């Protein structure tokens, strides 16, 4: 747990040399997970950008759409809706 707190408190620059990136990959990934982005350089030349993944956002959107579509499938009669409405007023 102490290592985690040290990683969390360590500020990271936006540009990282490839050797440093190799040595500090877990720390870099922790920062990326928190929303930061980095450019990895080799001999001063930018070679890669490490950015947060949007895959989890897409999964959340897909789940929300599925839930909405599933909710639309459930048809309720006026009687059931009236009963639900009245039970909510108690």
SERO-4910 file (N, C-alpha, C, O; in steps of 0.05 Angstrom, whole numbers):
BEGIN
 pado doro    nc1    nc2    nc3   cac1   cac2   cac3    cc1    cc2    cc3    oc1    oc2    oc3
  Unk    A     16    -24      0      0      0      0     17     25      0      9     45    -12
  Unk    A     40     24     12     58     47     13     68     54    -15     70     78    -22
  Unk    A     73     34    -32     81     39    -59     60     54    -74     65     72    -89
  Unk    A     35     46    -70     12     59    -84     11     88    -77      7    105    -94
  Unk    A     14     95    -51     13    123    -43     36    139    -55     32    162    -62
  Unk    A     60    127    -57     82    141    -69     77    146    -99     83    168   -109
  Unk    A     66    126   -112     60    130   -141     39    151   -144     41    168   -162
  Unk    A     18    151   -127     -3    170   -129      6    199   -126     -4    217   -138
  Unk    A     26    203   -108     35    230   -102     57    240   -122     63    264   -122
  Unk    A     68    222   -138     90    230   -155     79    243   -181     65    231   -196
  Unk    A     86    269   -185     77    282   -210     92    271   -234    115    264   -232
  Unk    A     78    269   -256     90    258   -280     91    280   -302     71    294   -305
  Unk    A    113    282   -317    113    301   -339     97    290   -362     91    266   -363
  Unk    A     90    307   -381     74    298   -404     90    283   -425     79    268   -441
  Unk    A    117    285   -424    135    272   -443    154    255   -427    166    264   -407
  Unk    A    157    230   -435    174    211   -421    192    196   -441    183    187   -462
  Unk    A    218    194   -435    237    180   -451    230    150   -450    220    140   -430
  Unk    A    235    136   -472    227    107   -474    240     91   -452    228     72   -442
  Unk    A    265     97   -444    278     81   -423    264     86   -396    261     67   -381
  Unk    A    257    111   -391    243    117   -366    215    104   -366    205     94   -346
  Unk    A    202    104   -390    175     92   -392    177     62   -386    159     51   -373
  Unk    A    198     49   -396    201     21   -391    204     16   -361    193     -3   -350
  Unk    A    219     33   -348    225     29   -319    201     36   -302    197     25   -280
  Unk    A    184     54   -311    162     64   -295    134     58   -306    115     72   -301
  Unk    A    132     36   -322    107     30   -335     83     28   -315     62     39   -321
  Unk    A     86     14   -293     63     12   -275     54     40   -265     30     45   -263
  Unk    A     73     57   -259     66     84   -250     53    100   -272     33    114   -268
  Unk    A     63     98   -297     51    111   -319     22    102   -324      4    118   -328
  Unk    A     18     76   -323     -9     65   -327    -28     75   -305    -52     80   -310
  Unk    A    -18     77   -281    -35     88   -259    -44    116   -266    -68    123   -262
  Unk    A    -26    133   -275    -33    160   -282    -51    161   -307    -70    178   -307
  Unk    A    -47    144   -326    -65    143   -349    -93    135   -341   -112    146   -351
  Unk    A    -94    116   -323   -120    107   -313   -135    130   -300   -160    131   -300
  Unk    A   -120    148   -288   -132    172   -274   -138    194   -294   -148    215   -286
  Unk    A   -132    190   -320   -140    209   -341   -118    225   -353   -123    241   -371
  Unk    A    -93    220   -345    -71    235   -357    -62    222   -383    -68    199   -388
  Unk    A    -48    237   -400    -38    227   -425     -8    234   -426      1    254   -415
  Unk    A      7    217   -440     36    220   -442     46    214   -470     33    199   -485
  Unk    A     68    227   -478     81    222   -503    108    208   -496    123    219   -480
  Unk    A    113    185   -507    138    171   -503    157    179   -526    149    178   -549
  Unk    A    181    186   -518    200    195   -538    224    175   -538    229    161   -519
  Unk    A    238    175   -561    263    159   -563    283    178   -576    281    187   -599
  Unk    A    304    184   -560    324    203   -568    312    230   -575    321    243   -595
  Unk    A    292    238   -560    280    264   -564    258    265   -585    244    286   -588
  Unk    A    254    243   -600    234    243   -621    209    229   -610    210    207   -600
  Unk    A    185    242   -613    160    230   -604    155    204   -620    155    205   -644
  Unk    A    149    182   -605    143    157   -620    116    145   -613    105    130   -628
  Unk    A    105    152   -589     79    141   -582     65    158   -562     77    172   -545
  Unk    A     38    158   -564     22    172   -544      7    151   -528     -4    132   -539
  Unk    A      8    154   -501     -6    136   -483    -30    152   -472    -26    172   -457
  Unk    A    -54    144   -479    -78    159   -471    -98    140   -458    -97    116   -462
  Unk    A   -116    151   -441   -136    133   -429   -153    120   -450   -160    132   -471
  Unk    A   -160     95   -445   -177     80   -464   -206     90   -462   -215     97   -440
  Unk    A   -220     90   -484   -249     97   -484   -266     72   -485   -290     74   -487
  Unk    A   -254     49   -483   -269     24   -485   -289     22   -462   -312     13   -467
  Unk    A   -282     30   -438   -301     28   -416   -324     46   -420   -347     40   -413
  Unk    A   -320     70   -432   -342     88   -438   -361     76   -458   -385     78   -455
  Unk    A   -350     63   -478   -367     50   -498   -384     28   -486   -407     24   -493
  Unk    A   -371     13   -468   -386     -9   -454   -409      2   -437   -431     -9   -436
  Unk    A   -404     25   -423   -425     37   -407   -448     47   -424   -471     44   -417
  Unk    A   -441     59   -447   -462     69   -465   -478     46   -476   -503     47   -478
  Unk    A   -465     25   -484   -479      1   -495   -497    -11   -474   -520    -18   -481
  Unk    A   -488    -13   -449   -505    -24   -428   -529     -6   -423   -551    -16   -418
  Unk    A   -525     20   -424   -548     39   -419   -568     37   -442   -592     37   -436
  Unk    A   -559     34   -466   -578     31   -489   -593      5   -486   -617      4   -491
  Unk    A   -579    -16   -479   -592    -42   -475   -613    -41   -454   -635    -51   -457
  Unk    A   -607    -27   -432   -626    -24   -410   -651     -9   -419   -674    -15   -411
  Unk    A   -647     12   -434   -669     28   -444   -687     12   -463   -712     12   -460
  Unk    A   -674     -3   -481   -690    -19   -500   -705    -41   -485   -727    -47   -492
  Unk    A   -692    -53   -465   -706    -74   -449   -729    -62   -434   -750    -75   -431
  Unk    A   -726    -38   -423   -748    -26   -408   -772    -20   -427   -795    -21   -418
  Unk    A   -766    -13   -451   -788     -7   -470   -804    -32   -477   -827    -30   -485
  Unk    A   -792    -56   -473   -806    -81   -480   -828    -88   -460   -847   -103   -467
  Unk    A   -825    -78   -436   -844    -85   -415   -869    -67   -417   -868    -43   -410
  Unk    A   -891    -78   -427   -916    -63   -429   -932    -68   -404   -934    -90   -394
  Unk    A   -944    -47   -394   -961    -48   -370   -988    -38   -377   -991    -19   -392
  Unk    A  -1008    -51   -365  -1035    -42   -370  -1041    -16   -353  -1025    -10   -335
  Unk    A  -1062     -3   -359  -1070     21   -344  -1076     14   -315  -1070     30   -297
  Unk    A  -1086    -10   -311  -1093    -18   -284  -1068    -21   -267  -1066    -12   -245
  Unk    A  -1047    -34   -278  -1022    -38   -264  -1009    -11   -259   -998     -6   -237
  Unk    A  -1009      7   -279   -997     33   -276  -1011     49   -254   -998     62   -238
  Unk    A  -1038     47   -253  -1053     61   -232  -1046     50   -205  -1043     65   -186
  Unk    A  -1044     23   -203  -1037     11   -177  -1009     20   -168  -1005     26   -144
  Unk    A   -990     21   -186   -963     30   -179   -963     59   -170   -950     66   -151
  Unk    A   -978     75   -185   -980    103   -178   -992    107   -150   -982    123   -135
  Unk    A  -1014     93   -144  -1027     95   -119  -1009     84    -96  -1009     96    -74
  Unk    A   -995     63   -101   -977     52    -80   -954     71    -74   -944     71    -51
  Unk    A   -946     87    -93   -925    106    -89   -934    130    -73   -917    144    -61
  Unk    A   -960    135    -71   -970    158    -56   -975    152    -27   -981    170    -11
  Unk    A   -971    127    -19   -976    119      9   -954    127     27   -955    122     51
***
